[in-house]
């Protein structure tokens, strides 16, 4: 046998292991420290009541012969696909049920979708970015090129007409920068993709954080997108499903063969999301569920505002935070990302994530998240004010 040689080309990710190492070292030398972690990429609030009620009910159904369920449809039960369909309608997007595919989260589908594309395709990825886009393509041996996101373009790069790409990743609201594309900017990407017969892979995992009605939650809110874009979304950050696992991917029929190919791929390699999880996901879209998850999202958003307001007071340049749980700041005094990490750890006992870990353009920047508690977020910001 021959192993896949492309795995040799993956860059080792030292980001989170180095952070853990530095933090553990600090704690062992400063046992009485009051360390605050604002680098968390996971949610911290529990599932809402509508969701846990639905879970309990579904578990009981599974324990009774008459209501027990075995294998379900690989692409998801209709009750959940209909709930997703209704949710899109709220944003004026009409989808057919067979364009909606339920998954165990966005990460798997972002990787799995690549089964549909030839390995000789060129992939355009923003830098800095969620590392999964790059690594999944490197594993398949595809050529990856980058769209530079930086201070000048507000971390929202637009296409360079002189560059040809076949697959284009867009993440809005963005991880790690929190920057959000507006309709006009997305239209430019759509026109560019159509001109070069490319497909956009649109990651909407943080759409629920958007609170400005003028900003698009879905790329399909923009004319022409159905003919050139696949959209990925997840209940992980929307409803605290990071450990429960449920998401959805939209493959419009306007994309031609790709819709049927994805169905074929899923029915061949995937056996569906557990019934009880799909019932829990359905509850997220109920009136009660929407009300309850909004309370949690607003809690994180208030944390983000506290961070953003403090950075404003300290005259620290930043983006994100308004329509995203992430705040992306320029390290004060021209410090490099890791230099700032050490400075913050040693002088304020606050932990964040060095921007350099997300790509070369992340150097000199730093990511804070709003997933901590209110108390910790406020205390961390008091320390920022003292320091800067
Ligand atoms: N997309 C982005 C941009 C993310 O930041 C994450 C998780 O951090 C995911 C996708 C993965 O989401 P899921 O938990 O649904 O796999």
Boltz pocket constraint, residues with backbone or C-beta under 6 A from the ligand:
constraints:
  - pocket:
      binder: B
      contacts: [[A, 41], [A, 104], [A, 105], [A, 106], [A, 107], [A, 108], [A, 130], [A, 171], [A, 173], [A, 174], [A, 175], [A, 203], [A, 205], [A, 233], [A, 234], [A, 235], [A, 236], [A, 241], [A, 242], [A, 246], [A, 247]]
      max_distance: 6.0
